[in-house]
Amino acid sequence: MSTTPRSAGLRFAFGTLTVFPVRVTRWDREAARAGMLAAPVAGLAVGAAAGFLGALLTRLGAGAPLAAVAAVAVTAALTRGLHLDGLADTADGLGSGKPAAEALDIMKRSDIGPFGVITLLLVLLGQVAALAQAYGASWQRGLLAAAVSAAAARLALTLAARRGVPAARPEGLGAAVSGTVPRNAALLVAAAVTVLAAVAGGAVGGVYEAVRAGLAVPLALGAAEPLLRHCVRRFGGVTGDVFGALAETAGTAALVVLSLG
């Protein structure tokens, strides 16, 4: 049975970025473009599931730190830990100081080096601390932080798949999606996610929360963009690991913004 581009895009996004039981029916460039444009939707689903668990735990009397750990754990589980793995591999590749080809070989190995371990530890601690701050304020703010940060994390992938950003390898997810998204389409999706985040923030905490949630999205992208540019210069393009690192960077930055105040 044939699928529409929108349906194929959603299947691509959920099938490649989550563990939800969605079968990818198309793997062509058109489906990849639609999938990268739909990436924030997959992120919202992951973030909402993680945020609801944290909120439930706080309502049952658990402390904010436990709720935050649970939310971070669910996010990792629903993405098979691929983004965290990509973050660690990218840190090892960048930290190695090796030429591009050798650094890419390091990133393909199954083990994790010291740069990867340190980066993972600091990022996970930062995510838990920021979410604990949000859940400590209220379960609604914790849920908001988990959902907005997850959507912003996948939005970073939409921007990284824009035209003009090359792939570092001829195979893999990076090659499948790199350069597929028109710049204007990526900007429109970014604007939509920003507006929706602001609306959700307003529903939770009024004007102040609307402004903070709205700012979290562009600031998250602003944190991921220098890493993207550095990886393109360093490796010659993007890989699946780089996409994972960008998602974790953007998601963590959004959580930091949402934890302030």
PyMOL commands that set and color helices and strands:
alter all, ss='L'
color gray80, all
select helices_A, chain A and resi 5-17+29-37+39-59+64-78+82-96+100-108+114-137+139-160+173-177+183-235+240-259
alter helices_A, ss='H'
color red, helices_A
deselect
rebuild
show_as cartoon
